[in-house]
Amino acid sequence: MGDPENPESTGRPRGADRPDAATDPGRGRRIAIDVGSVRIGVASSDPDGILATPVETVPRAKSSRGGGPSADIARIAEIVREYEAVEVIVGLPRTLRGEKGTAAGLAIAFAERLQRIIAPVPIRLSDERLTTVSAARALRDSGVRARGQRQVIDQAAAVSILQGWLDERSAVLRSVEEASVRDASSGDDA
């Protein structure tokens, strides 16, 4: 069966993840995806995990091809291999009250299908409330018109998801490092 506390053992993603030093795969590119009902925005990080940049927008496939993965899953898996990603961050859209709605269910189902194709690369679910709204507003404020720019908005939402993950990951790793330095220096006094 698998340990429900350990999502990797069950093979089923659960609620939103947080960066964790214990499960961090280390240096390497991360890929983030913003799963929509029509399009999937894709972003990647640099190998040091500092900056997120847009990659492309993948159209959602209606169904799988002859028993294999659907075209959208296949394209995302190809991007993961191309970029030699060490982990994939999937945006988990929640309602403003923090509940899972229909969009969250679609994102989780997509993550589960993708995980079967890209294993052993881990998939993390990241709370992405309002990233698409924020991305659209930022683009509009910079003079980009939303009409006809939906693909750009989807990529910007993926960038927002990934940058949030990278920033939080950096803070977590920094705090672990600072704690180990404190522990080492307090051990010198003994």
N, C-alpha and C positions, 0 to 999 in steps of 0.2 A: 504494500500500500504506500507508505511514505509518511514522513513526519509532517503534520500540518503546520508546525512552527517553522519548518524549513521548506520554503517554496520550491527550491531546486529538487528536493526529494520527491515531490508530488508531480512536478512537471507543469503545475498550474499556477499562473500568476495570480496574485491576490490583490489586496488594496495597494495604495500608493507606497512606494519604497522611499527610503532616504539613503543618501550616500553613507556607507559604512566602511571604516578602515579595515575591518576584518574580512569583508568580501570584495574589497576594491581590487580590480585586476592589475592595477599599476599603470605605468606609462603606456600610452597608446591612444589612438583615435577613438572617439565615441561617435555614434550615429544617433540622431534623434529623429523621431517621426511623429508627425501630427496627423492622426488618422481621421479623415473626414468621410462623409458618405459618398462624395463625388471624387475627391482628390486626396492625395497624401503628400504633405510637405515633408521634405527631407533636409536635414542639416548635418554637418560634421564638425568635429573639433580638430585642432592641431594635435600632433602627437603628445604634447605636454599638457593637454587638457586645460588650456587657458581661454581660448577664443572660439566661439561657435560661428560658423559661416553657412550660408545657404548652399544647397547642392542642386536639387531639382524638385519638380512636382511630378508625382507619378499618378496617372489616372487610376481610379478604382476599377477593378475588374468585376464583371457581373457574376462570373462563375469560373471554376477551375477548368484547365485544359486537359481533356482526356485522362482524368484520374490524377494528373500531376498537380503541382501548385498553381494557383491562379497567376495571371500575368503580373498583378501588382506585388504579390508575395515573392514571385521569382525575381522581379526587378529589385526589390528591396534587398533580398538575399544577395543578389549580384553586387549591389552597392556595398554591403557589409564586407563581402570578400574583396572587392576592389580597393576599399579603404583600409583593409586589414583591421577592422574594428575589434576592440577588446570588450566592448559592451554596447548594447542598444538601449536607448531610452525611449519609451513609448509614452506619449502624453495621455494621461488618464483624465478625461473631462468629468468634472464633478459639478453638481448644481451649486449654487451660491451657499446653500445650507450644508454642503459637504457630502451630499448623498450621491450614489451612483444612479445615473439615469440611462436612457437608451443609448446615448453616445458612448458612455463608459462601457456598457456591455459590448458594443461594436469594437471598441479599442481593445478590450480584454480578449475577445474572440480572435481578433487579428493578431495580437501578440502571441496567443497560444499556437495559431497556425504557423506564424513566422518562427517561433521557437523550435518547432519540429524540423525546420529546414536549416536553421543556422547553428544548431547545437554543435559544440558546447559553448558558443558565445552567449553570455547571459543577457537576458532582457530584464530591464527594470521599468516599473511603471512609476511615472512622476505626475503628481497633481498638477494640472495645467489649467486651472480655473481662469477664464478670461484671457488666455494668451492670444487667441484669434482676434478678440475685440481689441486688445492692446496693440497688436500688430497692425490691424487695420487703421486704428487711430494714429499711430506713429507714422505710418505711410501717408495718410491723409495730411497730417500736420507738416510733412516734408514735401508736399505738393504732388504726391502720387494719387491718381484717381482710382477708386476701388473698382469701378466698372471696367471690366476687361483685365483687371489686375489680380484676379482671385488666386492665380498660381503664385504670384509674388507674396500675397498675404499668407498663403499656406506655408511657404518657405520661411517667411518671417516668424510665423507662429512656431515652427520647428526650431528656429534659431533661439527664440525666447525660451522654449522648453529646455533646450540643451544648455544655454548660458546659465539659466537658473540652477540646473544640476551641477554644472562645472563650478559655479561660485560656491554652492553649498558643499560640494566635494572638497574644494580647496580649504574651506573653513574647518571641516571635519578633520582632514589630514593634518592641518596646521595645529589644531588643538591637541591631537594625539601626540604629535611631535613635541609640542611644548610640555605636555604632561610627562613624557618620557625624559626630557631634559631636566625637568624639576625633580623627578624621581631619582635620576642619576646623580644630580648635584646634592640632594639631601642624603644620599647614601655615602657621599664623600665625607660627611661630617661625623659619621659613626666611628 
